[in-house]
Every structure is written in structure tokens, then in C-alpha cells.
């Protein structure tokens, strides 16, 4: 059982992580670097920094990836070093998600194939990327953002609620469970994601929209590769375990 879960997860996770790393190099990293140019220009030029916000009530407004003047935090240098660390993070992320996906497929039971794994990957994309992005879309450096802890709590709750809702909808034939699943998926969005009291960004809106679309497309490919490969490797492991 251990080998049936771990080896497919390692293989699929590493492969999907490498695919994600390559996609990030060509699709999302150039946009981030472009946004950082605007952020740096805004920090150095007071006239380029957003100074006025239209708010309904007082709220904490934070800018993500802003530079701290109190103490410098370590960060990888640009170029190759940054790419290597980003690629390592992508592979580790892939292995982590693969372990979750393989464990879920094993708990459900039944035959596992590349096609069924692709369906599981699609569910993972909805739960971990699409649903949270409806409330907290991917953001560029220099964008206003609510407090980090509140965003993390909402994101985690949305992932859990969406995963449970999808399970209730797809793994049960009851109409009651179907309705409960829809309600669970909708609940975080009814409550609303945390947002800053005002909206401002040093990068153009067109760049932010491009980044959000590229991030979701990259995530979709990642989950498709992860799910299909995990299913294929589990199928092959099961075939090797069958008596001749």
C-alpha cells in the first residue's frame, strides 16, 4: 500500500512540478518582473505612488511584495538563482498535491486510470485554484491587499468547502447531498473574501488581468498533468501487483 501511494505521487508530483516551473518561466514570471518595474518606479517616484483611496469605512490597506525599510528579508537573486528556487518550490508543491490526490483516489477505491486521474485533477483545479480565485484572484507585486492572515483563513476555508462540496455532489447520488454540495461551494463566496478598504496598484490593470489569466491557465495545465499521471502510475502499480 505504501509503494502504491508514494511512488505514483513522487513521479506525478515531480513531473507536474517541472511542467509548472517551465510554464512559470515563460508565462507568469515575465509578468511579475514587469510589474516589479512599476512597483520600484512607484516607490522611488512619489508622483507615481497611489496616494488617494476612495473607501466606505476605515480598513487596513497593504501592498503585497512591498519593500521593507525596517529590515531586509532574504530573497533569491534574480536570474538563474531565482529560477532554480522557483522550480524547486514548484516541484515540492507538485509532490505535496500529488500525495493528497493519490490518497483521495485510494480512499474512494475502485479502478484508477489516467482518465479518472484527469477528472480528479480537474476537481483539484476547481478546489485549489478556480474557486479561491473568484474571491482572491492572483495578484501582482504592488497591488493593494487585505491582511495576510484573513486572506489565508478565507483561502483555506474555501478550499475545504469546495472539496467537500464536490465530493458531496459527485460521489453521492442523493439530491440532498447534491444540494448540500452546492451550498458548501457557494458559502465562502456568500460570506465574501477579505478585501482592502481601497483598491490601488502600481501596475496597469491590463497587466494584472493578464497575470490572473496566465496564472489560472498555468494551474489548469499543472492539475491536468498531475491527475492524469498519478492515475496512470497507480494503474501500472496495480497491474504489477496482480498475480499472473
Buried (B, 14 or more C-beta within 10 A) or exposed (E): EEEBBBBBBBBBBBBBBBBBBBBBBEBBBEBBEBBBEBBBEBBEEEEBBBEEEEEEEEBEBEBBBBEEEEEEEEEEEEEEEBBEEBBEBBBEBBBEBBBBBBEBBBEEEEEBBBEBBBBBBBBBBBBBBBBBBEBBBBBBBBBBBBBEEBBEEBBEBBBEBBBBBBBBBEEEEEEEBBEBBEEBBBBBBEEEBBBBBBBBBBBEEEBBEBBBBBBBEBBBBBBBBBBBBBBBBBBBBBEEEEEE
